[in-house]
Amino acid sequence: PASGFQYSLTNLKPVEPEVKVALTFPDGAKREFPKSITGLDIAKGISPSLAKRTVAMALDGVVTDLGDAIERDARIEFIARDDARALELIRHDAAHVLAEAVQALFPGTQITFGPSTDDGFYYDFAPSAAHGPFTDEDLPAIEAEMRRIIAANKPLRREVWDRATLISRWQQQGESFKAAWAAELPADEPLPV
């Protein structure tokens, strides 16, 4: 041909069929989606307002991050902010915002532990020697920084890290408490951050 392009059956590759997952919604409706689609992508496809008010999803009854890839057929349910199951997730995220705010305001502060609890959340910190212990006078600035972080509307991403890489990263960042915690966990336990 004039273009110089030649084709034959020997250099044509078959098109791989797209792998799908079948999801069943609370109303019993079933739909197929490309494998590895996220719950957020599904929610956005249904309705932008659904995506905005959804904070997590449940796959076969197990609450999981809205950004997680869906790899298998499942029953799916979107969890809104006003759902009781969302409260623990919101508290967990608020604890991360608290940690980010404290470290932004008080460089050198180490994060120790900060779980959500039945009635809220907390974080233990190891302030730098230069700052010393936190006082009640620090709280307004911390709250204001938390509000600024939330207003920035940065996405919170959950990632699972390789143990050795995560421990090394935390050691390099001076997060000795976090590095020691990760080293104590069972070797086969995933390390989500």
CYANA upper distance limits for C-alpha pairs under 8 A (distance plus 0.5 A):
  1 PRO  CA      5 PHE  CA      7.14
  1 PRO  CA      6 GLN  CA      7.61
  7 TYR  CA     11 ASN  CA      7.15
  7 TYR  CA     12 LEU  CA      7.96
  8 SER  CA     12 LEU  CA      7.20
 18 GLU  CA     34 PRO  CA      7.34
 19 VAL  CA     34 PRO  CA      6.50
 19 VAL  CA     35 LYS  CA      6.14
 20 LYS  CA     32 GLU  CA      6.54
 20 LYS  CA     33 PHE  CA      5.84
 20 LYS  CA     34 PRO  CA      4.90
 20 LYS  CA     35 LYS  CA      5.23
 21 VAL  CA     32 GLU  CA      5.99
 21 VAL  CA     33 PHE  CA      5.95
 21 VAL  CA     34 PRO  CA      6.66
 21 VAL  CA     35 LYS  CA      5.76
 21 VAL  CA     70 ILE  CA      8.19
 21 VAL  CA     71 GLU  CA      7.42
 21 VAL  CA     72 ARG  CA      6.05
 21 VAL  CA     73 ASP  CA      5.42
 21 VAL  CA     74 ALA  CA      8.43
 22 ALA  CA     30 LYS  CA      7.21
 22 ALA  CA     31 ARG  CA      6.21
 22 ALA  CA     32 GLU  CA      4.90
 22 ALA  CA     33 PHE  CA      7.03
 22 ALA  CA     72 ARG  CA      8.00
 22 ALA  CA     73 ASP  CA      5.20
 22 ALA  CA     74 ALA  CA      7.18
 23 LEU  CA     30 LYS  CA      6.08
 23 LEU  CA     31 ARG  CA      5.99
 23 LEU  CA     32 GLU  CA      6.64
 23 LEU  CA     33 PHE  CA      8.07
 23 LEU  CA     73 ASP  CA      6.13
 23 LEU  CA     74 ALA  CA      5.64
 23 LEU  CA     75 ARG  CA      6.08
 23 LEU  CA     76 ILE  CA      6.72
 24 THR  CA     28 GLY  CA      6.45
 24 THR  CA     29 ALA  CA      6.21
 24 THR  CA     30 LYS  CA      4.91
 24 THR  CA     31 ARG  CA      7.14
 24 THR  CA     74 ALA  CA      6.85
 24 THR  CA     75 ARG  CA      5.04
 24 THR  CA     76 ILE  CA      6.43
 25 PHE  CA     29 ALA  CA      5.84
 25 PHE  CA     30 LYS  CA      6.80
 25 PHE  CA     75 ARG  CA      6.52
 25 PHE  CA     76 ILE  CA      5.88
 25 PHE  CA     77 GLU  CA      6.78
 26 PRO  CA     75 ARG  CA      8.01
 26 PRO  CA     76 ILE  CA      7.57
 26 PRO  CA     77 GLU  CA      6.76
 33 PHE  CA     37 ILE  CA      7.47
 35 LYS  CA     69 ALA  CA      8.36
 35 LYS  CA     70 ILE  CA      6.84
 35 LYS  CA     71 GLU  CA      6.00
 35 LYS  CA     72 ARG  CA      7.74
 36 SER  CA     69 ALA  CA      4.98
 36 SER  CA     70 ILE  CA      5.29
 36 SER  CA     71 GLU  CA      5.70
 37 ILE  CA     41 ASP  CA      7.11
 37 ILE  CA     42 ILE  CA      7.87
 37 ILE  CA     69 ALA  CA      5.84
 37 ILE  CA     70 ILE  CA      6.13
 37 ILE  CA     71 GLU  CA      8.36
 38 THR  CA     42 ILE  CA      7.02
 38 THR  CA     66 LEU  CA      7.12
 38 THR  CA     67 GLY  CA      5.84
 38 THR  CA     68 ASP  CA      5.99
 38 THR  CA     69 ALA  CA      5.05
 38 THR  CA     70 ILE  CA      6.34
 39 GLY  CA     43 ALA  CA      6.61
 39 GLY  CA     56 ALA  CA      8.45
 39 GLY  CA     57 MET  CA      7.11
 39 GLY  CA     66 LEU  CA      5.43
 39 GLY  CA     67 GLY  CA      6.58
 39 GLY  CA     68 ASP  CA      7.36
 39 GLY  CA     69 ALA  CA      7.77
 39 GLY  CA     70 ILE  CA      7.78
 39 GLY  CA     78 PHE  CA      8.46
 40 LEU  CA     44 LYS  CA      6.56
 40 LEU  CA     51 ALA  CA      6.78
 40 LEU  CA     66 LEU  CA      5.85
 40 LEU  CA     67 GLY  CA      6.36
 41 ASP  CA     45 GLY  CA      6.65
 42 ILE  CA     46 ILE  CA      6.83
 43 ALA  CA     47 SER  CA      6.66
 43 ALA  CA     48 PRO  CA      7.68
 43 ALA  CA     50 LEU  CA      6.37
 43 ALA  CA     51 ALA  CA      5.32
 43 ALA  CA     54 THR  CA      8.39
 43 ALA  CA     78 PHE  CA      8.31
 44 LYS  CA     48 PRO  CA      5.40
 44 LYS  CA     49 SER  CA      8.32
 44 LYS  CA     50 LEU  CA      7.37
 44 LYS  CA     51 ALA  CA      5.54
 46 ILE  CA     50 LEU  CA      7.69
 47 SER  CA     51 ALA  CA      6.99
 48 PRO  CA     52 LYS  CA      6.74
 49 SER  CA     53 ARG  CA      6.81
 50 LEU  CA     54 THR  CA      6.52
 53 ARG  CA     80 ALA  CA      5.97
 53 ARG  CA     81 ARG  CA      6.82
 54 THR  CA     78 PHE  CA      6.69
 54 THR  CA     79 ILE  CA      5.97
 54 THR  CA     80 ALA  CA      4.79
 54 THR  CA     81 ARG  CA      6.85
 55 VAL  CA     65 ASP  CA      8.36
 55 VAL  CA     66 LEU  CA      7.12
 55 VAL  CA     78 PHE  CA      8.28
 55 VAL  CA     79 ILE  CA      6.42
 55 VAL  CA     80 ALA  CA      6.11
 55 VAL  CA     81 ARG  CA      6.49
 55 VAL  CA     86 ALA  CA      7.36
 56 ALA  CA     63 VAL  CA      7.37
 56 ALA  CA     64 THR  CA      6.56
 56 ALA  CA     65 ASP  CA      5.69
 56 ALA  CA     66 LEU  CA      5.04
 56 ALA  CA     78 PHE  CA      6.72
 56 ALA  CA     79 ILE  CA      5.62
 56 ALA  CA     80 ALA  CA      7.67
 56 ALA  CA     86 ALA  CA      7.69
 57 MET  CA     63 VAL  CA      6.20
 57 MET  CA     64 THR  CA      6.05
 57 MET  CA     65 ASP  CA      6.87
 57 MET  CA     66 LEU  CA      5.98
 57 MET  CA     76 ILE  CA      7.33
 57 MET  CA     77 GLU  CA      6.04
 57 MET  CA     78 PHE  CA      4.97
 57 MET  CA     79 ILE  CA      5.81
 58 ALA  CA     62 VAL  CA      5.44
 58 ALA  CA     63 VAL  CA      4.65
 58 ALA  CA     64 THR  CA      6.32
 58 ALA  CA     75 ARG  CA      8.33
 58 ALA  CA     76 ILE  CA      6.17
 58 ALA  CA     77 GLU  CA      5.60
 58 ALA  CA     78 PHE  CA      6.94
 58 ALA  CA     79 ILE  CA      7.62
 59 LEU  CA     63 VAL  CA      7.03
 59 LEU  CA     64 THR  CA      7.68
 59 LEU  CA     74 ALA  CA      6.36
 59 LEU  CA     75 ARG  CA      6.05
 59 LEU  CA     76 ILE  CA      5.34
 59 LEU  CA     77 GLU  CA      7.24
 60 ASP  CA     74 ALA  CA      6.14
 60 ASP  CA     75 ARG  CA      5.36
 60 ASP  CA     76 ILE  CA      6.97
 61 GLY  CA     75 ARG  CA      8.07
 61 GLY  CA     76 ILE  CA      8.35
 61 GLY  CA     77 GLU  CA      8.47
 63 VAL  CA     85 ARG  CA      8.44
 64 THR  CA     68 ASP  CA      7.67
 65 ASP  CA    158 ARG  CA      8.04
 67 GLY  CA    157 ARG  CA      8.00
 67 GLY  CA    158 ARG  CA      8.45
 79 ILE  CA     83 ASP  CA      6.72
 79 ILE  CA     85 ARG  CA      7.92
 79 ILE  CA     86 ALA  CA      7.11
 80 ALA  CA     86 ALA  CA      7.30
 81 ARG  CA     86 ALA  CA      6.16
 81 ARG  CA     87 LEU  CA      7.86
 82 ASP  CA     86 ALA  CA      7.45
 82 ASP  CA     87 LEU  CA      8.35
 83 ASP  CA     87 LEU  CA      7.76
 85 ARG  CA     89 LEU  CA      8.06
 86 ALA  CA     90 ILE  CA      6.64
 87 LEU  CA     91 ARG  CA      6.63
 88 GLU  CA     92 HIS  CA      6.59
 88 GLU  CA    116 SER  CA      6.85
 88 GLU  CA    117 THR  CA      8.19
 89 LEU  CA     93 ASP  CA      6.69
 90 ILE  CA     94 ALA  CA      6.58
 91 ARG  CA     95 ALA  CA      6.73
 91 ARG  CA    116 SER  CA      5.94
 91 ARG  CA    117 THR  CA      8.40
 91 ARG  CA    120 GLY  CA      6.68
 91 ARG  CA    121 PHE  CA      6.29
 92 HIS  CA     96 HIS  CA      7.10
 92 HIS  CA    115 PRO  CA      7.03
 92 HIS  CA    116 SER  CA      5.71
 92 HIS  CA    121 PHE  CA      7.52
 93 ASP  CA     97 VAL  CA      6.85
 93 ASP  CA    156 LEU  CA      8.45
 94 ALA  CA     98 LEU  CA      6.65
 94 ALA  CA    121 PHE  CA      8.08
 95 ALA  CA     99 ALA  CA      6.78
 95 ALA  CA    114 GLY  CA      6.84
 95 ALA  CA    115 PRO  CA      7.66
 95 ALA  CA    116 SER  CA      7.67
 95 ALA  CA    121 PHE  CA      6.62
 95 ALA  CA    122 TYR  CA      6.73
 95 ALA  CA    123 TYR  CA      7.01
 96 HIS  CA    100 GLU  CA      6.71
 97 VAL  CA    101 ALA  CA      6.59
 97 VAL  CA    146 MET  CA      6.52
 97 VAL  CA    149 ILE  CA      7.53
 97 VAL  CA    150 ILE  CA      8.06
 98 LEU  CA    102 VAL  CA      6.67
 98 LEU  CA    123 TYR  CA      8.10
 98 LEU  CA    142 ILE  CA      8.00
 98 LEU  CA    146 MET  CA      6.64
 99 ALA  CA    103 GLN  CA      6.67
 99 ALA  CA    111 ILE  CA      7.29
 99 ALA  CA    123 TYR  CA      7.59
100 GLU  CA    104 ALA  CA      6.60
100 GLU  CA    146 MET  CA      8.39
101 ALA  CA    105 LEU  CA      6.71
101 ALA  CA    142 ILE  CA      6.55
101 ALA  CA    145 GLU  CA      5.91
101 ALA  CA    146 MET  CA      5.98
101 ALA  CA    149 ILE  CA      7.89
102 VAL  CA    106 PHE  CA      6.24
102 VAL  CA    107 PRO  CA      8.47
102 VAL  CA    109 THR  CA      7.93
102 VAL  CA    142 ILE  CA      6.72
103 GLN  CA    107 PRO  CA      5.76
103 GLN  CA    108 GLY  CA      7.51
103 GLN  CA    109 THR  CA      6.27
103 GLN  CA    110 GLN  CA      8.12
105 LEU  CA    142 ILE  CA      7.87
105 LEU  CA    145 GLU  CA      8.31
106 PHE  CA    127 PRO  CA      8.08
106 PHE  CA    128 SER  CA      8.33
106 PHE  CA    131 HIS  CA      7.77
107 PRO  CA    128 SER  CA      8.07
108 GLY  CA    127 PRO  CA      7.37
108 GLY  CA    128 SER  CA      5.75
108 GLY  CA    174 GLY  CA      8.45
109 THR  CA    125 PHE  CA      7.17
109 THR  CA    126 ALA  CA      6.13
109 THR  CA    127 PRO  CA      4.78
109 THR  CA    128 SER  CA      5.61
110 GLN  CA    125 PHE  CA      6.24
110 GLN  CA    126 ALA  CA      5.50
110 GLN  CA    127 PRO  CA      6.81
110 GLN  CA    128 SER  CA      8.07
110 GLN  CA    174 GLY  CA      7.82
110 GLN  CA    175 GLU  CA      6.14
110 GLN  CA    176 SER  CA      8.20
110 GLN  CA    177 PHE  CA      7.93
111 ILE  CA    123 TYR  CA      8.00
111 ILE  CA    124 ASP  CA      7.13
111 ILE  CA    125 PHE  CA      5.42
111 ILE  CA    126 ALA  CA      6.99
111 ILE  CA    175 GLU  CA      7.30
111 ILE  CA    177 PHE  CA      7.58
111 ILE  CA    178 LYS  CA      7.60
112 THR  CA    123 TYR  CA      7.63
112 THR  CA    124 ASP  CA      5.84
112 THR  CA    125 PHE  CA      5.89
112 THR  CA    126 ALA  CA      7.38
112 THR  CA    177 PHE  CA      5.96
112 THR  CA    178 LYS  CA      6.76
113 PHE  CA    123 TYR  CA      6.10
113 PHE  CA    124 ASP  CA      5.90
113 PHE  CA    125 PHE  CA      8.03
113 PHE  CA    178 LYS  CA      8.41
114 GLY  CA    121 PHE  CA      7.48
114 GLY  CA    122 TYR  CA      5.68
114 GLY  CA    123 TYR  CA      4.24
114 GLY  CA    124 ASP  CA      6.53
115 PRO  CA    121 PHE  CA      6.44
115 PRO  CA    122 TYR  CA      6.74
115 PRO  CA    123 TYR  CA      7.40
116 SER  CA    120 GLY  CA      6.44
116 SER  CA    121 PHE  CA      4.61
116 SER  CA    122 TYR  CA      7.14
117 THR  CA    121 PHE  CA      5.72
117 THR  CA    122 TYR  CA      8.28
127 PRO  CA    131 HIS  CA      6.86
127 PRO  CA    132 GLY  CA      6.31
127 PRO  CA    133 PRO  CA      6.70
127 PRO  CA    134 PHE  CA      7.98
128 SER  CA    132 GLY  CA      6.56
134 PHE  CA    138 ASP  CA      6.83
135 THR  CA    139 LEU  CA      7.78
138 ASP  CA    142 ILE  CA      6.84
139 LEU  CA    143 GLU  CA      6.56
140 PRO  CA    144 ALA  CA      6.60
141 ALA  CA    145 GLU  CA      6.64
142 ILE  CA    146 MET  CA      6.67
143 GLU  CA    147 ARG  CA      6.76
144 ALA  CA    148 ARG  CA      6.77
145 GLU  CA    149 ILE  CA      6.70
146 MET  CA    150 ILE  CA      6.68
147 ARG  CA    151 ALA  CA      6.51
148 ARG  CA    152 ALA  CA      6.73
149 ILE  CA    153 ASN  CA      7.55
149 ILE  CA    154 LYS  CA      8.11
150 ILE  CA    154 LYS  CA      7.88
158 ARG  CA    192 PRO  CA      6.85
158 ARG  CA    193 VAL  CA      6.12
159 GLU  CA    192 PRO  CA      5.86
159 GLU  CA    193 VAL  CA      5.89
160 VAL  CA    190 PRO  CA      6.93
160 VAL  CA    191 LEU  CA      5.81
160 VAL  CA    192 PRO  CA      4.66
160 VAL  CA    193 VAL  CA      6.76
161 TRP  CA    165 THR  CA      7.52
161 TRP  CA    166 LEU  CA      6.55
161 TRP  CA    190 PRO  CA      7.79
161 TRP  CA    191 LEU  CA      6.03
161 TRP  CA    192 PRO  CA      6.81
161 TRP  CA    193 VAL  CA      7.86
162 ASP  CA    166 LEU  CA      6.63
162 ASP  CA    190 PRO  CA      8.23
162 ASP  CA    191 LEU  CA      7.53
163 ARG  CA    167 ILE  CA      6.60
163 ARG  CA    182 ALA  CA      7.58
163 ARG  CA    183 ALA  CA      8.14
163 ARG  CA    187 ALA  CA      8.37
163 ARG  CA    190 PRO  CA      8.38
163 ARG  CA    191 LEU  CA      7.17
164 ALA  CA    168 SER  CA      6.59
165 THR  CA    169 ARG  CA      6.60
166 LEU  CA    170 TRP  CA      6.65
166 LEU  CA    179 ALA  CA      8.11
166 LEU  CA    182 ALA  CA      8.44
167 ILE  CA    171 GLN  CA      6.61
167 ILE  CA    178 LYS  CA      8.28
167 ILE  CA    179 ALA  CA      5.29
167 ILE  CA    180 ALA  CA      8.30
167 ILE  CA    182 ALA  CA      7.01
167 ILE  CA    183 ALA  CA      7.57
168 SER  CA    172 GLN  CA      6.67
168 SER  CA    179 ALA  CA      8.04
169 ARG  CA    173 GLN  CA      6.77
170 TRP  CA    174 GLY  CA      6.72
170 TRP  CA    175 GLU  CA      5.43
170 TRP  CA    176 SER  CA      7.27
170 TRP  CA    178 LYS  CA      7.10
170 TRP  CA    179 ALA  CA      6.01
171 GLN  CA    175 GLU  CA      6.06
171 GLN  CA    176 SER  CA      6.26
171 GLN  CA    179 ALA  CA      6.58
175 GLU  CA    179 ALA  CA      6.78
176 SER  CA    180 ALA  CA      6.56
177 PHE  CA    181 TRP  CA      6.65
178 LYS  CA    182 ALA  CA      6.71
179 ALA  CA    183 ALA  CA      6.75
180 ALA  CA    184 GLU  CA      6.90
181 TRP  CA    185 LEU  CA      7.25
182 ALA  CA    191 LEU  CA      8.08
185 LEU  CA    189 GLU  CA      7.26
